[in-house]
Amino acid sequence: MAGTVSAAFETFWLWWTQELKGLLPRSAFAVRSRAARRLIIAVDGQRKELFLEKGAHRQPLSETGSGTDWLVPLADAIRSRPGLPVGLRFGGADCFSRIVQLPAQAEGDFGRILDLDMERTTPFRSSDVLTAFHVVPDAAAPRGKHAVRHLVIKRKTIAPLLEDMRIAGVEPAFADCWDEARSGGLPVNFLAALQPRVAASPSRRNWIVAILTLLTVSAVAIPIARHRTALQTLEARTEVARAEAASVRLAMEASQTAAAQIEALERRLRGRLPVARIVEELTAIMPDSAWVSDLRIEQDTVEFTGFAKSAAALIPALEASVLFADAALTSPVVLDTAEDKERFSARLRLSFADMMPNADEAAAEQEAAAQ
């Protein structure tokens, strides 16, 4: 039972390691790869050296000159050490190297940016070379940028070697360059672009399908959420506009009411005889021996108190005026011994009806004044 559980756990661990390696970038496993045992063919012009590498330790196995003699010891080494990866390592004469500073935010596009810059600033063309790059961790670079080493090797340098190895039945796993101190290889692989893409496992395909589904749902949901937010914003602005419109409407109604009141007052003032005209008419009608001591005007009614030799004689004279009508005494006539005249009170109506507001207009004016 314990053996079964252990085997199941080991199977799961191997499966999960492979899945993780497929999901994460190759750089995440560069350190582990460099520490593993592998066979290296160091190429320096026509001279080739075969050695076994494990981390920083290298064990020479053979050294050959020109031609294909180097394939024989390589085949022997592979037979004696089955399962080890085999790679090519080139010296500075074959590897063109340059340091380029690139924005850290563009890390996912470093390869494409470097290849475009190579076409622009160097005599190399993408069809003639293989390229690789790695970030130099200890190199000084401005904030927000990475120092990236860009490596270039000509296809005509590496292609014959690859062909010879494949004819001999050896499939190369990688190709890199010596570092500056020639103490090890740089963390690059020129063959990465030539290696066929490994088909995604079912679980990885499921991850991809899930991500694509999430992106599709997001592409549909985000515009809907934006439209909904915009609609809510528009509704809020509409409510504010409605409140402002109501305030404006109330202000307009108040303004119209005030204008109506002013117009009614002006109409009343225009339709009313001036007091001076009334006093002037009374002065013209009354004799020099009579005078008015108290005068009151309300609407079209004029009431006054005065003194005269004969108060009764004034009424016909007032009736004869074009301005007055319905003249009458409103109280008994009393003789004032001090003045030696009759003291009287009279009432009359202004007869210019066309200059006075009618009943409907008066009612409208009163209603406007009440509002």
Steps between C-alpha positions, in 0.01 A plus 500: 500500500779744594684412176188573296452837668869585451486405132182704450658799671815469287289480182304805603818691585659421163181598319468826689869585439455454126183710499671776699798493264262540206319794659803692627768665280821314426703752701339370820685168456827640365688455828388139541589425137847641538560283805400177319750263333532540124740444214650814346669534162712816520556643152794731437540539124598159360597370843242317710520377857264257668451514878253406769357797690328506836448848632840674509690172476616377157661166420684487163418191296670553162642761264492487121600713207321561173270267313249268663742318734330662797183300436665171598590593860167674526319177407712308750423751777129482425501120510685499833276769648150449358233760561732801537413806288757600239569859403730727306698787655662772293776745580510875465623479142172343390260674740425867447400654833362842591332657805173688443294683762127432461193610700412253773131520408577357155665185636257275313606660169878511551566245223295682238641842599859374484451337160349818357783708647756254359356543149523878544841545663712199392584336166330176612169387352257271681502249215880457531542464876368340816452725802454462873501734798504509878468769765830589666403519870808685632534755219435865581187636332276804549194460716219324312736333252688169469842438353450222245780307327409429138691212338519430128653203314502443125292213369784391270718450811261277690301331222777259379566385856133431561478310174803283583359420846163400363659280233689329782173446685559767765227758558650818652306635796647850517763738369649783705812719541783519749478777757768772519719301743449178299391335824164383376225550249266796482133426584382501138406247234532585132303188410186609689360668189569187290351245742141396420237615744388228735131427473309621801384234741125458564522676834695787346244519220233519768684791658524673161131439429410633845711812445350556153151451643577750776632750244190450282267548796700807603479639147121474522457595865730802506309696229171411670634622835629817334164562332322438829729742680452757225121452523505548877711813457257628235201430725666686788574795273141488371366522855725799568383661174136438597554664838670795333216523245244500783691779673513698176127441443417626851724802444328571168156469658605737779639739240179483296293563813713803591473628143121460511481690826717779363292515182175514703640779715611692194162448335327625813726802514440569132120464540476729804451874473784695652416656839621834371242483219220429750609785731526728200142414391364556852679834521352606166144401600489641854460877545766714664296511819521120543789271569581136576654405832518120460527287181495117468511300174431125485468326162245711309350659814596845628395617845582845636406741778490879456345836575269705275237774514249251360595133501185396312592728207826307448336168413351608161834659406682178583243298299561724199872414490618252236722336761245449777167322533254400774596792723316506837531627854588227747416680827282780625624848427618682815551877528845583629461831685874553516532486121149627433464219246329163469709203576415200277615155390443380143566191286524469122613245243754547229317473168789405265420127494724433201800614703416276798557124517182297455378235743672209326830681489463603863432138599802383301714763664379400844574131423848586373563711807383214723747258334 
